[in-house]
């Protein structure tokens, strides 16, 4: 089977940032880790700019409570706020069958969300 690239949806952005992570790490027990607190995500990203979000890298690695990487990544969403197309590459993986092999978010071609005046 040849790999197939299909549009699987869109992602809306109002903060100029996106996060990729496993949703099982969103805590529901009241503890606040980087994924549960927007301000902590901003602070984490700003660390590379010596606390200045405007001077920060375009991305940041998120770390588990024990200190190792892999919790997720936070990154700038291309042009900023808007709606971005999400594509998946689907193909056969030996021993697993048909699976999602790659996900892409197209960040340089978006639909700007226009908000009406109250």
C-alpha positions as CSV (number, residue, x, y, z in Angstrom):
1,X,0.0,0.0,0.0
2,X,1.3,3.4,-0.9
3,X,1.2,6.1,1.8
4,X,-1.7,8.4,1.6
5,X,-1.8,12.1,2.8
6,X,-5.3,13.2,3.9
7,X,-6.7,16.3,5.6
8,X,-7.9,15.2,9.0
9,X,-9.2,18.6,10.3
10,X,-8.2,22.0,11.4
11,X,-6.9,23.5,14.6
12,X,-7.9,27.0,15.8
13,X,-5.4,29.2,17.5
14,X,-6.2,32.3,19.7
15,X,-2.9,32.5,21.6
16,X,-0.3,32.3,18.8
17,X,0.9,29.0,20.2
18,X,0.2,25.3,19.8
19,X,1.1,22.4,22.0
20,X,1.6,18.7,21.1
21,X,1.3,16.2,23.9
22,X,-0.4,13.0,25.0
23,X,-3.7,13.9,26.5
24,X,-3.3,11.3,29.3
25,X,-0.9,13.8,30.9
26,X,-3.5,16.4,31.5
27,X,-4.1,16.1,35.2
28,X,-7.6,16.2,36.6
29,X,-6.7,16.0,40.3
30,X,-6.0,19.7,40.9
31,X,-2.2,19.5,40.4
32,X,-0.9,22.1,38.1
33,X,1.8,21.0,35.6
34,X,2.9,22.8,32.5
35,X,0.0,21.4,30.5
36,X,-2.7,22.5,32.9
37,X,-1.6,26.2,33.2
38,X,-1.4,28.5,30.3
39,X,0.8,31.0,32.2
40,X,3.3,28.1,33.0
41,X,3.4,27.3,29.2
42,X,4.2,30.9,28.4
43,X,6.9,31.1,31.1
44,X,8.5,27.9,29.9
45,X,8.6,29.2,26.3
46,X,10.0,32.6,27.5
47,X,12.9,30.9,29.3
48,X,14.9,30.8,26.1
49,X,14.5,34.6,25.8
50,X,15.7,35.3,29.4
51,X,12.1,35.7,30.4
52,X,11.0,37.8,27.5
53,X,8.5,35.9,25.4
54,X,9.1,38.3,22.4
55,X,12.8,37.2,22.3
56,X,12.1,33.5,23.0
57,X,12.8,30.6,20.6
58,X,9.9,29.6,18.4
59,X,9.5,26.4,20.4
60,X,10.2,24.8,23.8
61,X,10.5,21.2,25.1
62,X,8.2,20.4,28.0
63,X,9.5,18.1,30.7
64,X,7.9,15.6,33.0
65,X,7.8,16.3,36.8
66,X,10.8,14.0,37.2
67,X,12.8,16.3,34.9
68,X,13.1,14.2,31.7
69,X,11.9,15.4,28.3
70,X,8.9,14.0,26.4
71,X,5.9,15.7,28.1
72,X,5.3,17.6,24.9
73,X,6.4,20.7,22.9
74,X,5.0,24.2,22.7
75,X,5.6,26.3,19.6
76,X,4.6,29.4,17.7
77,X,1.7,28.9,15.4
78,X,3.1,30.2,12.1
79,X,1.5,33.6,11.4
80,X,-0.4,33.7,14.7
81,X,-4.1,33.4,15.4
82,X,-6.3,31.7,12.9
83,X,-7.3,28.2,11.7
84,X,-4.6,25.8,10.4
85,X,-5.1,22.7,8.3
86,X,-3.9,19.4,9.8
87,X,-2.9,16.5,7.5
88,X,-2.0,12.9,8.3
89,X,0.1,10.5,6.3
90,X,-1.5,7.0,6.5
91,X,0.4,3.9,5.5
92,X,1.3,0.3,6.4
93,X,3.7,-0.3,9.2
94,X,5.1,-3.9,9.3
95,X,3.5,-5.9,12.0
96,X,1.0,-3.1,12.8
97,X,-1.1,-2.6,9.7
98,X,-2.5,0.7,8.5
99,X,-1.5,3.5,10.8
100,X,-0.9,7.3,11.0
101,X,2.7,7.6,10.2
102,X,3.1,11.4,10.3
103,X,1.0,14.5,11.2
104,X,1.5,17.9,9.6
105,X,0.1,21.3,10.6
106,X,0.3,23.8,7.7
107,X,1.3,27.0,9.5
108,X,2.0,29.3,6.6
109,X,-1.4,29.1,4.9
110,X,-4.2,29.8,7.4
111,X,-7.7,31.3,7.5
112,X,-7.6,34.4,9.7
113,X,-10.4,34.4,12.3
114,X,-12.2,37.7,12.1
115,X,-14.1,38.7,15.2
116,X,-17.1,41.0,14.9
117,X,-17.5,44.1,17.0
118,X,-19.9,43.9,20.0
